[in-house]
């Protein structure tokens, strides 16, 4: 899917193994083929929830998904097969998480919005592009002697991630999920950790890399991180490192409207 304009990190085949083995959901990764060449894909996960019922989603645990196809004929064939499966399984709903809407007459949810920012080719220009107050926090983090480092172990990241979501009253994803992400995606899934001058880790983010984009996806902070501006510094360091790598887009993922 690297050559498909509508392809995303969440169209990668490794998600099928992760969703099956970590969450034990059935998956149906469809593809359209012509003359031995794949023309499109549609990754689907069948989820049974006691709260929301049974659903067929492209893709569970992902901000993006839906059909990624090289032409409309392949896209329509994949959508038709997904609808057939939805009827077969008797799901409450079939959800496509496309970035762009494909059918004006299909029900659309406007609960979430996506924020994507251009990464400028110059590090200093990226710093100046940050609004004044957040930029002041980044400079505060630099002044406090914070540094960032790539972490190959999920242990500390998981500790602060789980602590964060628990403080918000939300259950954490299992630790084995993050281990699976690192194992399956290799260099395209990376943990960046912010460390204080005393060597104590303060803040961490797990990001996905796809083509010329970086997508910070899961994050967490110690409660002491706010005072040292570790969170702002963390995202600046990810942006700076992405600039150095020649990446072009910083994708913050989706957030609820108004947040």
Kinemage of the C-alpha trace (Angstrom):
@kinemage 1
@onewidth
@group {chain A} dominant
@subgroup {mainchain}
@vectorlist {calphas} color= white
{ca unk a 1} P 0.000 0.000 0.000
{ca unk a 2} L 3.030 2.270 -0.083
{ca unk a 3} L 2.148 3.316 -3.639
{ca unk a 4} L -1.569 3.824 -3.032
{ca unk a 5} L -2.465 7.481 -2.296
{ca unk a 6} L -5.254 6.453 0.095
{ca unk a 7} L -3.139 3.877 1.912
{ca unk a 8} L -2.234 4.481 5.557
{ca unk a 9} L -0.155 2.831 8.249
{ca unk a 10} L -3.314 1.007 9.328
{ca unk a 11} L -3.648 -0.764 5.988
{ca unk a 12} L -0.483 -2.753 6.668
{ca unk a 13} L -0.946 -6.529 6.803
{ca unk a 14} L 0.721 -6.930 10.214
{ca unk a 15} L -2.384 -5.501 11.895
{ca unk a 16} L -4.190 -8.733 11.093
{ca unk a 17} L -1.823 -10.780 13.261
{ca unk a 18} L -1.858 -8.218 16.082
{ca unk a 19} L -5.655 -7.992 16.258
{ca unk a 20} L -6.028 -11.766 16.126
{ca unk a 21} L -3.309 -12.729 18.600
{ca unk a 22} L -3.537 -9.873 21.102
{ca unk a 23} L -7.278 -9.160 21.154
{ca unk a 24} L -8.618 -12.462 19.774
{ca unk a 25} L -10.915 -10.750 17.284
{ca unk a 26} L -11.586 -12.342 13.911
{ca unk a 27} L -10.134 -10.425 10.975
{ca unk a 28} L -10.995 -10.282 7.294
{ca unk a 29} L -8.299 -8.488 5.320
{ca unk a 30} L -9.781 -8.242 1.849
{ca unk a 31} L -7.881 -7.445 -1.331
{ca unk a 32} L -8.882 -6.846 -4.936
{ca unk a 33} L -6.614 -8.332 -7.582
{ca unk a 34} L -6.297 -8.011 -11.343
{ca unk a 35} L -3.761 -9.797 -13.567
{ca unk a 36} L -1.790 -10.878 -10.518
{ca unk a 37} L -1.501 -7.369 -9.098
{ca unk a 38} L -3.247 -6.109 -5.977
{ca unk a 39} L -5.489 -3.149 -6.836
{ca unk a 40} L -6.877 -2.415 -3.378
{ca unk a 41} L -7.220 -3.588 0.215
{ca unk a 42} L -9.823 -3.343 2.958
{ca unk a 43} L -8.743 -4.440 6.467
{ca unk a 44} L -11.723 -5.523 8.588
{ca unk a 45} L -12.032 -6.627 12.196
{ca unk a 46} L -15.101 -8.320 13.673
{ca unk a 47} L -15.606 -7.092 17.239
{ca unk a 48} L -18.145 -8.411 19.740
{ca unk a 49} L -18.766 -5.835 22.473
{ca unk a 50} L -21.146 -6.246 25.408
{ca unk a 51} L -21.702 -2.489 25.274
{ca unk a 52} L -21.943 -1.754 21.527
{ca unk a 53} L -22.869 -5.158 20.129
{ca unk a 54} L -21.230 -6.795 17.109
{ca unk a 55} L -19.505 -4.574 14.566
{ca unk a 56} L -17.356 -4.944 11.473
{ca unk a 57} L -14.803 -2.145 11.384
{ca unk a 58} L -11.981 -1.000 9.129
{ca unk a 59} L -10.052 -0.915 11.357
{ca unk a 60} L -10.468 -1.527 15.101
{ca unk a 61} L -7.963 0.346 17.321
{ca unk a 62} L -7.099 2.609 14.376
{ca unk a 63} L -7.874 6.227 13.549
{ca unk a 64} L -7.839 5.440 9.823
{ca unk a 65} L -8.878 2.527 7.652
{ca unk a 66} L -11.567 1.876 5.088
{ca unk a 67} L -10.817 1.104 1.458
{ca unk a 68} L -7.415 1.866 -0.040
{ca unk a 69} L -7.605 1.257 -3.777
{ca unk a 70} L -5.867 2.257 -6.986
{ca unk a 71} L -9.149 2.624 -8.886
{ca unk a 72} L -12.892 2.933 -8.280
{ca unk a 73} L -13.647 -0.525 -9.646
{ca unk a 74} L -11.473 -2.160 -6.981
{ca unk a 75} L -12.902 0.100 -4.269
{ca unk a 76} L -16.497 -0.770 -5.158
{ca unk a 77} L -15.722 -4.506 -5.239
{ca unk a 78} L -14.189 -4.326 -1.757
{ca unk a 79} L -17.086 -2.309 -0.358
{ca unk a 80} L -19.603 -4.778 -1.775
{ca unk a 81} L -17.776 -7.716 -0.220
{ca unk a 82} L -17.644 -5.921 3.138
{ca unk a 83} L -21.397 -5.340 2.976
{ca unk a 84} L -21.935 -9.017 2.189
{ca unk a 85} L -19.874 -10.007 5.239
{ca unk a 86} L -21.757 -7.518 7.409
{ca unk a 87} L -25.064 -9.133 6.426
{ca unk a 88} L -23.640 -12.618 6.922
{ca unk a 89} L -22.449 -11.848 10.456
{ca unk a 90} L -25.522 -9.827 11.393
{ca unk a 91} L -23.515 -6.871 12.690
{ca unk a 92} L -25.079 -3.787 14.236
{ca unk a 93} L -22.966 -1.587 11.980
{ca unk a 94} L -20.237 -1.614 9.345
{ca unk a 95} L -17.726 1.198 9.843
{ca unk a 96} L -15.141 2.518 7.370
{ca unk a 97} L -12.609 4.937 8.816
{ca unk a 98} L -11.599 6.551 5.539
{ca unk a 99} L -9.760 9.853 5.652
{ca unk a 100} L -11.943 11.132 2.796
{ca unk a 101} L -15.654 10.444 2.420
{ca unk a 102} L -16.525 8.247 -0.572
{ca unk a 103} L -20.328 8.180 -0.506
{ca unk a 104} L -22.393 11.281 0.223
{ca unk a 105} L -25.479 9.171 0.931
{ca unk a 106} L -23.803 6.946 3.561
{ca unk a 107} L -24.182 7.810 7.267
{ca unk a 108} L -21.215 9.870 8.452
{ca unk a 109} L -19.998 10.530 11.980
{ca unk a 110} L -18.600 13.990 12.728
{ca unk a 111} L -17.571 13.314 16.328
{ca unk a 112} L -13.840 13.384 15.551
{ca unk a 113} L -11.549 15.619 13.530
{ca unk a 114} L -8.020 15.000 12.268
{ca unk a 115} L -5.117 17.412 12.698
{ca unk a 116} L -2.138 17.133 10.355
{ca unk a 117} L 0.715 19.647 10.243
{ca unk a 118} L 3.397 20.203 7.628
{ca unk a 119} L 6.945 19.571 8.816
{ca unk a 120} L 9.095 22.354 7.415
{ca unk a 121} L 12.563 21.408 6.095
{ca unk a 122} L 14.338 23.723 8.575
{ca unk a 123} L 14.420 22.943 12.323
{ca unk a 124} L 14.381 26.612 13.373
{ca unk a 125} L 11.416 27.316 11.094
{ca unk a 126} L 9.493 24.520 12.804
{ca unk a 127} L 10.232 26.048 16.194
{ca unk a 128} L 8.960 29.453 15.062
{ca unk a 129} L 5.814 27.851 13.619
{ca unk a 130} L 4.752 26.713 17.101
{ca unk a 131} L 2.290 29.141 18.755
{ca unk a 132} L 3.843 31.466 21.327
{ca unk a 133} L 2.688 29.818 24.564
{ca unk a 134} L 3.536 26.217 23.599
{ca unk a 135} L 6.864 27.458 22.193
{ca unk a 136} L 7.650 29.028 25.568
{ca unk a 137} L 6.987 25.654 27.206
{ca unk a 138} L 9.332 23.923 24.754
{ca unk a 139} L 12.065 26.438 25.591
{ca unk a 140} L 11.356 25.859 29.286
{ca unk a 141} L 11.942 22.145 28.777
{ca unk a 142} L 15.220 22.858 26.994
{ca unk a 143} L 16.273 25.211 29.798
{ca unk a 144} L 15.437 22.522 32.361
{ca unk a 145} L 18.017 20.252 30.744
{ca unk a 146} L 15.600 17.707 29.313
{ca unk a 147} L 16.847 15.312 26.640
{ca unk a 148} L 15.126 12.723 24.459
{ca unk a 149} L 16.211 9.211 23.629
{ca unk a 150} L 14.835 6.299 21.634
{ca unk a 151} L 13.685 3.522 23.968
{ca unk a 152} L 13.700 -0.062 22.695
{ca unk a 153} L 11.872 -1.427 25.747
{ca unk a 154} L 8.141 -0.914 26.338
{ca unk a 155} L 8.303 -1.275 30.133
{ca unk a 156} L 8.694 2.357 31.175
{ca unk a 157} L 6.498 3.635 28.360
{ca unk a 158} L 3.724 1.294 29.445
{ca unk a 159} L 4.023 2.392 33.062
{ca unk a 160} L 3.355 6.069 32.281
{ca unk a 161} L 0.829 5.334 29.536
{ca unk a 162} L -1.234 3.098 31.823
{ca unk a 163} L -0.960 5.615 34.660
{ca unk a 164} L -2.265 8.381 32.411
{ca unk a 165} L -5.292 6.530 31.105
{ca unk a 166} L -6.175 5.197 34.551
{ca unk a 167} L -6.167 8.746 35.935
{ca unk a 168} L -8.736 9.586 33.250
{ca unk a 169} L -10.865 6.600 34.186
{ca unk a 170} L -10.072 4.648 31.022
{ca unk a 171} L -8.780 1.052 30.858
{ca unk a 172} L -5.309 0.626 29.374
{ca unk a 173} L -4.459 -1.483 26.374
{ca unk a 174} L -2.589 -4.652 27.447
{ca unk a 175} L 1.187 -4.496 27.605
{ca unk a 176} L 1.469 -7.383 25.157
{ca unk a 177} L -0.173 -5.139 22.535
{ca unk a 178} L 2.703 -2.661 22.620
{ca unk a 179} L 5.252 -5.465 22.541
{ca unk a 180} L 3.495 -6.810 19.450
{ca unk a 181} L 3.568 -3.383 17.752
{ca unk a 182} L 7.335 -3.130 18.243
{ca unk a 183} L 7.888 -6.724 17.121
{ca unk a 184} L 5.725 -6.534 13.989
{ca unk a 185} L 6.532 -3.049 12.703
{ca unk a 186} L 10.190 -2.788 13.687
{ca unk a 187} L 11.754 0.573 12.801
{ca unk a 188} L 8.350 1.933 11.735
{ca unk a 189} L 7.167 1.861 15.362
{ca unk a 190} L 9.333 3.783 17.806
{ca unk a 191} L 9.226 4.904 21.439
{ca unk a 192} L 10.712 8.298 22.302
{ca unk a 193} L 11.319 9.017 25.985
{ca unk a 194} L 12.148 12.332 27.675
{ca unk a 195} L 14.669 12.166 30.484
{ca unk a 196} L 15.470 14.801 33.100
{ca unk a 197} L 18.977 15.994 34.034
{ca unk a 198} L 19.001 13.464 36.881
{ca unk a 199} L 18.480 10.615 34.406
{ca unk a 200} L 14.879 10.040 35.490
{ca unk a 201} L 12.404 9.319 32.692
{ca unk a 202} L 9.478 11.765 32.656
{ca unk a 203} L 7.441 11.384 29.483
{ca unk a 204} L 7.142 8.967 26.575
{ca unk a 205} L 5.393 8.602 23.216
{ca unk a 206} L 4.990 5.669 20.827
{ca unk a 207} L 4.842 6.752 17.181
{ca unk a 208} L 4.179 5.124 13.822
{ca unk a 209} L 6.113 6.011 10.651
{ca unk a 210} L 4.593 5.653 7.189
{ca unk a 211} L 6.105 7.042 3.990
{ca unk a 212} L 7.007 10.670 4.836
{ca unk a 213} L 4.688 10.924 7.859
{ca unk a 214} L 5.007 10.475 11.611
{ca unk a 215} L 1.977 9.653 13.752
{ca unk a 216} L 2.408 9.955 17.556
{ca unk a 217} L -0.212 7.456 18.684
{ca unk a 218} L 0.117 6.532 22.360
{ca unk a 219} L 1.702 8.666 25.064
{ca unk a 220} L 2.069 9.089 28.805
{ca unk a 221} L 3.671 11.345 31.393
{ca unk a 222} L 4.623 11.154 35.020
{ca unk a 223} L 2.715 13.614 37.185
{ca unk a 224} L 5.950 15.569 37.749
{ca unk a 225} L 6.399 16.044 33.974
{ca unk a 226} L 4.106 19.076 33.793
{ca unk a 227} L 6.271 21.210 36.073
{ca unk a 228} L 9.318 20.590 33.874
{ca unk a 229} L 7.401 21.060 30.576
{ca unk a 230} L 8.311 17.508 29.574
{ca unk a 231} L 5.170 16.922 27.506
{ca unk a 232} L 5.681 19.963 25.253
{ca unk a 233} L 9.364 19.147 24.967
{ca unk a 234} L 8.518 15.548 24.017
{ca unk a 235} L 6.447 16.542 20.994
{ca unk a 236} L 8.980 19.142 19.957
{ca unk a 237} L 11.735 16.524 20.026
{ca unk a 238} L 9.611 14.185 17.930
{ca unk a 239} L 9.007 17.012 15.447
{ca unk a 240} L 12.707 17.962 15.410
{ca unk a 241} L 13.853 14.386 14.882
{ca unk a 242} L 11.255 13.918 12.139
{ca unk a 243} L 12.547 17.050 10.417
{ca unk a 244} L 16.092 15.668 10.577
{ca unk a 245} L 14.829 12.455 8.955
{ca unk a 246} L 13.310 14.417 6.078
{ca unk a 247} L 9.691 13.644 6.957
{ca unk a 248} L 6.983 15.976 5.656
{ca unk a 249} L 3.837 15.478 7.782
{ca unk a 250} L 3.223 15.427 11.538
{ca unk a 251} L -0.092 13.644 12.060
{ca unk a 252} L -1.632 14.199 15.482
{ca unk a 253} L -4.366 11.663 14.744
{ca unk a 254} L -7.957 12.329 15.671
{ca unk a 255} L -9.523 14.201 18.574
{ca unk a 256} L -13.090 14.918 19.563
{ca unk a 257} L -14.403 18.156 18.118
{ca unk a 258} L -13.983 21.060 20.507
{ca unk a 259} L -11.090 19.531 22.468
